[in-house]
């Protein structure tokens, strides 16, 4: 079992989630139950799955939840790209968050590799 609060990947994912919520507050209210809801769910899913996996009984189980977190990472990247294409979020804001998500994804793959050793 790992102490998820000490994991840099979890801390970074929490920061991203906070930033995503701030950006979502700027989106049009008519997207509240569509894109905004989906974006927030994905953002929350990343640190949540990292935390859940860290509390599992084996490294294989942890790696499985890291895989789910990585799927949510790529889903969130896609949703941010959609928001940018629809001109709902400025490119500067999406680019910053996407770069952070790519960093978390790289950290995720490295952590998964270390768990399989």
N, C-alpha and C positions, 0 to 999 in steps of 0.2 A: 504494500500500500504506500502511496506517495502522498505527501502533503501538498495538495494542489495549489494552495495559496503561495507557496514558495516557488512554483514553477514559472519561469520567465514567460513561457508561451501562454500560460493562463493569464498572467498579469497583462501581457500585451493584448490578448483577446478581450479582456475586460476594458482596456483603454479604447479599443476599437468600438466596442459596443456602446460605450459612453458617447463617442464621437458620432456614431451612426444615429443615436437618438437625438443628438443636437441638430444634425442635418435634416432628419425627418421632420423636426418641428418647423422647418422652413418650407416643407412641401405643401402643395395645395390641399385644402381640407377635403376636396372631393376624392382624393386618393387614400383617405384615412382607412378604409376597409379593404383596399386593394393592395397597391404596391407598398404603401407605408407599413401595413400590417405584415406583409411578407418579408420586407427588409428587416424589420425589427425582430421577427421570429428567427430569421437566419442568424442575425448578429448575436442574439441571446444563445442560440444553439451552440455556437463555437465554444465559448468558455464553459458552458454547461456540460457538454460532452467530454471535454477535457477533465473537468472535475469528476464527473461520474465514472469515467474510465479509470481515473487514479485511485478510486475507492474499490475497484474490482479485485478479485482474488488472484489474478495472474497477469503477467506481462502481455500474454496473448489477448486477454480480454481488454486490457488497457489499449493495446494497439488497435483493436477493433473500434473502440470509441474514438480514438484519434482519427481513424479513417472516416468515421461519420462527421467529425468536426471538420475535416478537410473537405468533405463534400459540401458542407454548409458554407465553407469559405469560398469555394468556387461558385456556389449558387449566389452568394452575396455579391461577389464580383460581377456576375452577370446582371443582377438586378440594378446595381449601381451604373453599369454601362447602359442599361435600358433607360434609367432615369436621366442620364446624360444625353442620350440620343433624343429623348423626348423634351429635352431642355427644361427638365424639372429641377435639376441640381447642376450648379456650375461645374465646369470641367476641373477647375482647381481643387474643389472639394472632393470630387469623386477620385481624382488622381491621387490625392494624398491618402485617402482611405484604401484605395486599391493597392497602392505601394505597401501599406502596412499589412494588408491581407496577404500579399505575396510573401512578405517576410514571415508572417505566421505560418503560412503553408510550408515554407522551407524549414522552419523550426520543427514543424509537425513531422515532416518526412525524416529529419535527422533524429528526432525522438523515437519515431517508430523503428528506425534502423537500430538504434541503441538498445531498444527493448528486445529485439530479436536475437541479440548476441548471446 
